[in-house]
Amino acid sequence: MQKYVDRQILAGVSTAVLVGQDLVHQHCLGWADKENDIALRDDHLFRVFSNTKLITSIAILILMDDGKLALDDAVEKYLPQLGNRRVLKPHATSLDDTEPARSSITIRQLLNHTSGLSYGLLDHGSMMYKAYNERKVLNAFQTLEEMITVLEPLPLSFHPGTAWQYSIATDVLSRVVEVVSGRNFEQFIRLRILNPLGMDDTSFFVPESKQDRLAAYYAGADPENILKRGLRRLDKSPYPGAFVTPVPRLSGGGGLVSSMHDMLALLRSMLPGGDALLKPETLHLMMQNHLPAGTGISFPGIGDVPGKGFGYGGAVTLRPSSIDPQGSEGEFEWGGIAGTHWWISPRHHIAGVLMTQRLMSFWYPFSFDFKRLAYKAVGAK
């Protein structure tokens, strides 16, 4: 990891590895704040963005274990506005060029991103990207309830259950949690996940008393060349005051700040011997591939990601690619757009976390370098 700091690809990076419940590696290097020469420590806080999706997925599965919902429930049972969906026809040139959805969106499809919903985040230039951004679907200053109202008139990109597309679905699930539990999303995850695991540094905003621990956020010098040396600081991303002032949107898709300590606590709960939040069979189900046969994951601008399926809250390695560790079949993983990345190998009972703060650095060489070396170091084959 030091080479990425030396080459000014990362300002700082924190890594940790678990073997079962044992912490066998934890290390920080580089800076939390390069401009002010503040070294990265293990108590620094990170914008974890889509690491949040793991917590939201666990919240939904807790409600399932409680008997409050079922995976094949139609979403309109809880959010009537998302019933009777329209779907864009193939090669549609306008949002009105639609046909009725062949089936309802289910909770299962929201969990594994096969619902047909879009994101307005990565698919620059597409019709749905334009529609989501014009309507401000990702507006932090609207509540989850208001977000559902904004989504109501928008068509789906494909018929539910027929394809995979990274989407706003996990934010929709956080609204489902509110409706089913009768609590706002933050209250529910604090009661059922954060407090039981001692995740005291995980929240939707950093209070003033902790803001000196929030790591600075950076972007690369050249968005088109991810390995070009140089960093530029981002003080107003994704909007002025982000993560340091409360906002109405309790985003289950990307709203949390967390720490290495808290992420390790969460992963420990998912490994044997941990303070389990879910029934063993539910945890096993979560980490399996649930995509239709012949369907994989892909990203705009990147294309298909070979050998990956998707479970409930993360990708599943079906066949290790050239950048995956040997022996990583069955691994469950995901991360955030600022470079935070977690992974669990149920087969080897190992897990790892990498925390950094560089915009658009998910699925990036440094996280796979770390993972390959970690597997090798603990003898996982």
C-alpha positions in Angstrom: 0.0 0.0 0.0 2.9 2.3 0.6 3.6 2.5 -3.1 0.1 4.0 -3.7 0.8 6.7 -1.2 4.3 7.4 -2.5 2.9 7.7 -6.1 0.2 10.1 -4.8 -2.6 7.8 -5.9 -3.8 7.8 -2.3 -3.3 10.3 0.5 -3.6 7.6 3.1 -4.9 4.0 3.5 -5.9 1.8 6.5 -6.1 -1.9 6.2 -7.1 -4.8 8.5 -7.5 -8.6 8.2 -9.6 -11.0 10.4 -9.0 -14.7 10.7 -12.2 -15.8 12.4 -12.6 -13.4 15.2 -8.9 -12.7 15.5 -7.5 -9.4 14.2 -4.2 -10.6 12.6 -3.4 -7.4 10.7 -4.2 -3.7 11.2 -2.1 -0.9 9.7 -2.4 2.8 8.7 -0.1 4.7 6.5 0.0 8.1 4.8 -2.2 11.0 5.7 -5.7 11.7 6.8 -5.1 15.3 5.9 -2.2 15.7 3.5 -2.2 19.5 3.4 -2.1 19.8 7.2 0.4 16.9 7.7 -2.0 14.9 9.8 -1.1 11.2 9.8 -3.8 8.6 9.3 -4.7 6.9 12.5 -6.9 3.9 13.3 -9.6 6.2 14.8 -10.1 8.3 11.7 -13.6 8.4 10.1 -14.4 7.7 6.5 -17.2 8.5 4.1 -18.1 4.8 3.4 -20.8 5.6 0.7 -22.0 2.2 -0.6 -20.6 0.2 2.3 -23.9 1.5 3.8 -25.7 -1.0 1.5 -24.4 -3.9 3.7 -26.0 -2.4 6.8 -29.3 -1.7 4.9 -29.4 -5.2 3.6 -28.8 -6.6 7.1 -31.6 -4.4 8.4 -34.1 -5.9 5.8 -33.0 -9.4 6.6 -33.4 -8.7 10.4 -37.0 -7.8 9.6 -37.3 -11.0 7.6 -36.0 -13.0 10.5 -38.5 -11.2 12.7 -41.3 -12.4 10.4 -42.2 -8.8 9.4 -41.6 -9.2 5.7 -40.8 -11.9 3.1 -38.3 -11.7 0.2 -40.9 -12.3 -2.4 -43.2 -9.7 -1.1 -44.2 -7.1 -3.8 -42.8 -3.7 -2.9 -46.2 -2.1 -3.3 -47.3 -4.0 -0.2 -45.2 -1.4 1.7 -44.7 1.4 -0.9 -47.9 1.6 -3.0 -46.5 4.3 -5.2 -44.0 1.7 -6.7 -46.7 -0.6 -7.9 -48.0 -0.9 -11.5 -44.6 -0.1 -13.0 -44.0 0.9 -16.6 -40.8 -0.4 -18.3 -38.9 1.3 -21.2 -39.3 -0.6 -24.4 -36.1 -1.8 -26.1 -34.4 1.1 -28.0 -36.9 3.6 -26.4 -36.1 7.2 -27.3 -38.3 8.9 -24.7 -39.5 8.2 -21.2 -43.0 7.7 -22.6 -42.0 4.8 -24.8 -43.0 2.1 -22.3 -45.0 -1.0 -21.7 -46.5 -2.5 -18.5 -44.1 -4.3 -16.2 -44.6 -8.1 -16.5 -44.4 -8.4 -12.7 -44.1 -6.4 -9.5 -40.7 -5.5 -8.0 -40.0 -7.8 -5.0 -37.9 -7.2 -1.9 -35.5 -9.9 -3.2 -35.0 -7.9 -6.5 -34.3 -4.7 -4.6 -31.6 -6.6 -2.5 -29.8 -8.0 -5.6 -30.3 -5.0 -7.9 -32.5 -6.8 -10.4 -35.5 -4.5 -9.8 -35.2 -2.4 -13.0 -34.6 0.8 -11.1 -31.7 3.1 -12.2 -29.3 5.3 -10.2 -28.4 8.4 -12.2 -24.9 8.0 -10.9 -22.6 6.1 -13.2 -24.5 5.8 -16.5 -23.6 9.3 -17.8 -25.4 10.4 -21.0 -28.1 7.8 -20.8 -31.8 8.7 -20.9 -32.4 7.4 -17.3 -29.3 9.2 -16.0 -30.7 12.4 -17.4 -34.2 11.7 -15.9 -32.9 10.8 -12.5 -30.7 13.9 -12.3 -33.4 16.3 -13.7 -35.8 15.1 -11.0 -33.0 15.0 -8.3 -33.7 11.5 -7.2 -30.5 11.6 -5.1 -31.3 14.9 -3.4 -29.9 14.7 0.1 -32.4 17.4 1.2 -35.5 15.3 0.6 -36.6 12.5 2.9 -36.8 8.8 1.9 -40.6 9.2 1.7 -40.3 12.1 -0.7 -37.8 10.1 -2.8 -40.4 7.5 -3.4 -42.8 10.2 -4.6 -40.1 11.4 -7.1 -39.6 7.8 -8.3 -43.3 7.1 -8.8 -43.6 8.4 -12.4 -40.3 7.2 -13.7 -40.2 4.0 -15.8 -38.0 1.0 -15.1 -35.0 0.2 -17.3 -36.0 -3.4 -17.7 -38.6 -5.9 -16.5 -38.0 -6.9 -12.8 -35.8 -9.9 -12.4 -34.5 -10.0 -15.9 -31.1 -8.2 -15.6 -28.7 -6.6 -13.1 -28.2 -2.9 -12.8 -26.6 -1.0 -9.8 -29.4 1.3 -8.6 -31.2 3.3 -6.1 -32.8 0.1 -4.9 -31.0 0.0 -1.5 -32.3 3.5 -0.7 -35.8 2.2 -1.5 -35.1 -0.6 1.0 -34.3 1.9 3.7 -37.7 3.4 3.2 -39.2 -0.2 3.4 -37.4 -0.5 6.8 -39.1 2.7 8.0 -42.6 1.6 6.9 -42.3 -2.0 8.3 -40.6 -1.1 11.6 -42.4 2.2 12.3 -39.1 3.9 13.0 -37.0 6.2 10.9 -34.1 4.4 9.3 -31.4 5.7 11.6 -33.3 4.8 14.7 -33.8 1.2 13.4 -30.2 0.5 12.5 -29.0 2.1 15.7 -31.3 -0.1 17.8 -30.8 -3.3 15.9 -27.3 -3.1 14.4 -25.0 -0.2 15.5 -25.7 -0.3 19.3 -25.6 -4.1 19.7 -22.2 -4.2 17.9 -20.7 -1.1 19.6 -20.5 0.8 16.3 -20.5 4.2 18.0 -18.7 6.0 15.2 -21.1 5.0 12.5 -23.7 7.7 11.7 -25.2 9.8 8.9 -23.2 12.9 9.9 -20.2 13.6 12.0 -20.9 15.8 15.0 -18.6 18.8 15.7 -16.9 16.9 18.5 -15.6 14.3 16.1 -15.0 16.4 12.9 -11.2 16.6 13.6 -11.3 12.8 13.0 -12.9 12.9 9.6 -10.3 12.1 6.9 -10.0 14.6 4.0 -11.5 13.6 0.7 -9.5 13.6 -2.6 -9.8 13.1 -6.3 -7.2 11.9 -8.8 -5.4 14.4 -11.0 -6.9 12.9 -14.1 -10.3 11.1 -14.1 -9.3 9.4 -17.4 -6.1 8.0 -16.0 -6.6 6.3 -12.7 -2.9 5.7 -12.1 -1.7 9.2 -12.9 0.2 10.7 -10.0 -1.3 13.6 -8.1 -4.3 14.3 -5.9 -6.6 17.3 -5.5 -8.6 17.9 -2.4 -12.4 17.9 -2.3 -13.9 20.0 0.4 -17.5 20.3 -1.0 -18.2 16.8 -2.3 -20.8 15.5 -3.0 -22.3 18.9 -1.8 -21.2 21.6 0.6 -21.5 20.4 4.2 -21.8 16.8 3.2 -21.4 14.4 6.2 -20.8 17.2 8.7 -24.4 18.6 8.9 -27.6 16.6 9.2 -29.7 16.2 6.1 -33.3 14.8 5.7 -32.2 11.9 3.4 -31.1 8.9 5.5 -29.6 7.2 2.6 -29.4 3.4 3.0 -27.5 3.3 -0.3 -24.6 5.6 0.6 -25.2 7.9 3.5 -23.0 6.6 6.4 -19.7 7.7 7.9 -17.8 4.9 9.7 -14.5 3.8 11.1 -12.2 0.9 10.8 -13.2 -0.3 14.3 -16.9 -0.2 13.4 -16.4 -2.0 10.0 -14.5 -4.7 11.8 -17.3 -5.1 14.3 -19.8 -5.5 11.5 -17.7 -8.1 9.7 -17.0 -10.0 12.9 -20.8 -10.3 13.3 -20.8 -12.1 10.0 -18.1 -14.6 10.8 -18.4 -17.8 13.0 -18.2 -17.0 16.7 -19.3 -13.4 16.3 -22.2 -11.5 17.8 -24.6 -12.6 15.0 -27.4 -10.3 14.0 -29.0 -12.8 11.7 -30.0 -16.4 11.8 -27.2 -18.7 10.5 -29.4 -19.8 7.5 -30.1 -16.1 6.7 -26.5 -15.1 6.8 -25.7 -18.1 4.5 -28.4 -17.0 2.1 -27.2 -13.4 2.1 -23.8 -14.5 0.7 -25.0 -16.7 -2.1 -25.5 -15.6 -5.7 -29.1 -14.8 -6.5 -28.9 -13.6 -10.0 -30.8 -15.4 -12.8 -28.8 -17.9 -14.8 -26.6 -16.3 -17.4 -26.8 -12.9 -15.6 -23.7 -11.2 -14.2 -22.8 -7.7 -12.9 -21.5 -4.9 -15.1 -20.9 -1.1 -14.8 -21.2 1.6 -17.4 -17.8 2.5 -18.8 -16.3 -0.7 -17.3 -18.4 -3.4 -18.9 -19.0 -6.9 -17.6 -17.2 -7.9 -14.4 -16.2 -11.6 -15.1 -17.0 -14.3 -12.7 -19.2 -12.3 -10.3 -22.7 -12.8 -9.2 -24.6 -10.9 -6.6 -26.1 -11.7 -3.2 -28.0 -9.6 -0.8 -25.8 -6.5 -0.3 -22.6 -7.5 -2.2 -21.0 -9.3 -5.1 -20.2 -13.0 -5.0 -17.1 -14.5 -6.6 -18.2 -17.4 -8.7 -15.0 -17.9 -10.6 -11.8 -15.9 -9.6 -10.6 -13.6 -12.4 -7.0 -12.6 -13.0 -7.2 -9.8 -10.4 -8.9 -11.9 -7.7 -7.0 -14.0 -5.1 -6.6 -17.7 -5.8 -9.1 -19.6 -3.7 -11.6 -16.7 -3.5 -14.6 -18.7 -4.8 -17.6 -17.8 -2.8 -16.2 -14.5 -1.5 -18.8 -11.9 -0.6 -17.6 -8.3 -1.1 -18.5 -4.7 -1.9 -17.4 -1.1 -1.2 -17.9 2.5 -1.7 -17.2 5.1 -4.4 -14.5 6.7 -2.2 -12.4 3.5 -2.0 -13.6 1.8 1.1 -13.9 -1.9 0.5 -14.8 -5.0 2.6 -14.7 -8.7 1.8 -15.6 -12.0 3.6 -14.6 -15.5 2.6 -17.1 -17.8 4.3 -15.0 -20.8 3.0 -11.8 -19.7 4.7 -13.4 -17.8 7.7 -11.4 -14.7 6.8 -12.4 -11.1 6.1 -10.7 -7.8 5.2 -11.3 -4.1 5.2 -9.5 -1.3 3.3 -10.4 2.3 4.1 -9.3 5.3 2.0 -10.8 8.5 0.6 -10.4 8.9 -3.1 -13.3 9.7 -5.4 -14.3 7.0 -8.0 -11.9 4.4 -6.6 -14.2 1.4 -6.1 -13.0 -1.7 -7.9 -9.5 -0.2 -8.1 -6.1 -1.9 -8.3 -5.1 -1.0 -4.8 -8.0 -2.9 -3.2 -7.3 -6.0 -5.2 -3.6 -5.8 -4.5 -4.3 -5.7 -0.8 -6.8 -8.6 -1.0 -4.5 -10.9 -3.0 -1.6 -10.3 -0.5 -4.0 -10.8 2.5 -5.2 -14.2 1.2 -1.6 -15.2 0.6 -0.4 -14.1 4.0 -3.0 -16.2 5.9 -2.5 -19.2 3.6 -6.0 -19.2 2.1 -6.0 -21.3 -1.1 
